[in-house]
């Protein structure tokens, strides 16, 4: 049985579908409601490394906080973007699945199958 960690938002249909897909595959799922328990800066930095993407690529640009905090400013550092996501976890794209030291975004849900 594969152990996976999923950074999950139950209100998100893609997150629910990804969790269901993992469960159908018999994965042992550690579900982290990241809105209640946001990742630390170190954890988020590690997730970004595992995903192979930049902090800007992980930002949900449609969230009100994105505009309110001026996160579209191209001069903001990666550290500033990561800090914003840890304080405002709704800005983090979801779901993120971690297995075998790798991570994948469940958009679409089947995108996580490559790391199982």
C-alpha positions as CSV (number, residue, x, y, z in Angstrom):
1,X,0.0,0.0,0.0
2,X,1.4,3.4,-1.0
3,X,1.4,6.1,1.7
4,X,0.6,9.5,0.3
5,X,0.1,12.9,1.8
6,X,-2.5,15.2,0.3
7,X,-2.9,18.9,1.0
8,X,-6.6,18.9,0.7
9,X,-9.5,21.4,0.6
10,X,-12.8,19.5,0.9
11,X,-14.7,22.4,-0.7
12,X,-12.7,22.0,-3.9
13,X,-14.1,19.5,-6.5
14,X,-10.6,18.7,-7.9
15,X,-9.3,18.0,-4.4
16,X,-12.2,15.7,-3.6
17,X,-11.8,13.9,-6.9
18,X,-8.1,13.5,-6.3
19,X,-8.6,12.1,-2.8
20,X,-11.2,9.7,-4.2
21,X,-8.9,8.5,-6.9
22,X,-6.1,7.9,-4.4
23,X,-8.5,5.9,-2.2
24,X,-9.8,3.9,-5.1
25,X,-6.1,3.0,-5.9
26,X,-5.8,1.7,-2.3
27,X,-3.4,4.4,-1.1
28,X,-2.9,5.1,2.6
29,X,-3.8,8.8,2.6
30,X,-2.6,11.3,5.2
31,X,-5.1,14.1,4.6
32,X,-3.9,17.6,5.6
33,X,-6.6,20.3,5.5
34,X,-4.1,23.0,4.6
35,X,-6.5,25.8,5.3
36,X,-6.6,24.8,9.0
37,X,-3.0,23.6,9.1
38,X,-1.0,25.6,6.5
39,X,2.5,24.4,5.6
40,X,5.4,26.4,7.1
41,X,7.7,28.3,4.9
42,X,10.2,25.4,5.0
43,X,7.5,22.8,4.2
44,X,6.2,24.9,1.3
45,X,9.7,25.4,0.0
46,X,10.2,21.6,0.0
47,X,6.9,21.1,-1.7
48,X,7.8,23.6,-4.4
49,X,11.1,21.7,-4.9
50,X,9.3,18.4,-5.1
51,X,6.8,19.9,-7.6
52,X,9.6,21.5,-9.7
53,X,7.7,24.8,-10.0
54,X,8.2,28.3,-8.8
55,X,6.2,30.0,-6.0
56,X,4.4,32.2,-8.5
57,X,3.2,29.0,-10.4
58,X,1.6,27.7,-7.2
59,X,-0.3,30.9,-6.5
60,X,-4.1,30.9,-7.0
61,X,-4.4,34.2,-8.8
62,X,-8.2,34.2,-8.6
63,X,-8.3,34.5,-4.8
64,X,-9.1,38.0,-3.5
65,X,-5.9,38.0,-1.4
66,X,-3.8,37.9,-4.6
67,X,-5.0,41.3,-5.6
68,X,-5.3,42.7,-2.1
69,X,-1.6,41.9,-1.3
70,X,-0.3,43.1,-4.7
71,X,1.1,39.6,-5.5
72,X,1.1,40.4,-9.2
73,X,4.2,42.6,-8.6
74,X,7.0,40.9,-10.6
75,X,9.6,42.3,-8.3
76,X,8.4,40.3,-5.3
77,X,10.9,37.6,-4.2
78,X,10.2,33.9,-4.0
79,X,10.5,34.3,-0.2
80,X,7.8,37.0,-0.2
81,X,5.4,34.9,-2.2
82,X,6.0,31.8,0.0
83,X,5.4,33.9,3.1
84,X,2.2,35.2,1.6
85,X,1.0,31.6,1.0
86,X,1.8,30.5,4.5
87,X,-0.1,33.4,6.0
88,X,-3.0,33.1,3.5
89,X,-3.2,29.4,2.6
90,X,-6.1,30.0,0.2
91,X,-3.5,31.3,-2.2
92,X,-2.0,27.8,-2.5
93,X,-3.1,25.8,-5.6
94,X,-4.6,22.5,-4.7
95,X,-4.5,19.6,-4.2
96,X,-0.9,18.7,-3.7
97,X,-0.1,15.1,-3.4
98,X,3.3,13.8,-2.1
99,X,4.5,10.2,-2.5
100,X,7.9,8.6,-2.7
101,X,9.7,12.0,-2.2
102,X,7.9,13.5,-5.2
103,X,4.9,15.8,-5.4
104,X,2.2,16.5,-8.0
105,X,-0.7,18.9,-8.4
106,X,-4.1,17.1,-8.8
107,X,-5.1,19.2,-11.8
108,X,-6.5,17.1,-13.3
109,X,-6.7,14.5,-10.6
110,X,-5.0,11.9,-12.8
111,X,-1.9,14.0,-12.8
112,X,-0.9,12.5,-9.5
113,X,-0.8,8.9,-10.8
114,X,2.8,9.4,-12.1
115,X,4.2,9.7,-8.6
116,X,2.5,6.7,-7.1
